[in-house]
Amino acid sequence: MSHPAGALAGVRIVDLTQMLAGPFCTQLLADQGAEVLKVEPMDGDHTRIVGPYHADDQLKAFGGYFASVNRNKHSIAIDLKRPEGRDLVLRLCEGADAVVENFRAGVMERLGLSWEALHARYPKLVYATIRGFGDERTGRSPYSDWPAYDVIAQAMGGVMQITGPDRDTPMKVGPGIGDLVPATMCAFGIVSAILHATRTGRGQFVDVGMVDAILSLCERIVHQHAYLGALPLPEGNHHPFLCPFGMFPARDGQICIAAHADAHWPILCKLIGRPDLAADPRLMTVQDRRAHQDEIIAAVSAFTSTRTKAELLVHFGGQVPFAPVYTVRDIAADPHFAAREMLVPVEHPGLDRPALVAGVAIKMTETPGRVRHRAPLLGEHTDRYLARLGCSPAEIARLRADKIVA
């Protein structure tokens, strides 16, 4: 079965990233058809050994973490500490559209692979970075040299301070949004910069700070502070301005309802058997309902708590904005995710059956992105890419023997 090429078919990315933020960024590009060459250290991206491993995986070439954010890529292993290895990376960048890295500040400069060095050699090349506090080229932070991970970005970017069960308990968001949000923004920046380079012939430096990206995600706290002088705190599972808008108990878990709008409020009242609330003069406007939040939450909860999530899905679904709070097992069983191809089986080395990864959320009618192949084995495509550089089989064998490539 043939598939249309992705929107980024013909785009070449040299990927020097590891862990989560950088690899997720380049995977987004690969999903849309870009050719992504993952340049790994000789012992591989550190997430190869993190797991989790399937119980039947006898090979353990990589676990679920690596598989989840490195599909659709090719792998070459190069020792960047060796001059000959660094020269290979320079040669790989020839004709590429972008290079992406997420090293700590100064590492690429010490390797002779900085933005300035690559830009002088390849003026059209886009150079993208993801760092905890951004790069000094776009604005030097007093923390520019500090290391950062997801939890650091969540804490300092503002999301943790407005997340939690009560006003006194800040809480980390479950998925690694401190990595994933900057990764997504960086992918957008790369595509934008490539478009500009195509028009002008000039590449540019694209810089995303993880903390900056999380602050932009938390835009609401900025306008609350600027317009109201407020200091937003955790609000639990309900909204600071809208009601009913949040999580309610079910007999076997929780569900969410967002029926704050004038169009949905009377429908909800009818569905929970409380038409009197819709006629109550104290609850006529959005502001009125927020002022009487506790009373409304209690009324809705009294109805939902006696029914299962499945029963409430049938009762509320399509009538008012509604969702069960799903476990991953619920997700796997719901026909929505199958229809949208959001759980995709892929081959996994060491297993005799496919494993599931999350699918491509960006749907396009002419150039659909897709999961084309599994994450690569370490150095699986080394010979192919060295041959493209003009290396003979004997030269490739020498580079391997000298442990410059793997």
PyMOL commands that set and color helices and strands:
alter all, ss='L'
color gray80, all
select helices_A, chain A and resi 21-31+46-49+64-69+83-92+107-110+115-121+136-138+150-157+160-162+177-200+210-217+219-228+265-271+275-279+281-283+286-291+293-304+309-316+328-333+335-339+382-388+393-401
alter helices_A, ss='H'
color red, helices_A
select strands_A, chain A and resi 12-15+35-40+73-77+98-101+126-131+205-209+245-250+253-258+322-324+343-346+355-358
alter strands_A, ss='S'
color yellow, strands_A
deselect
rebuild
show_as cartoon
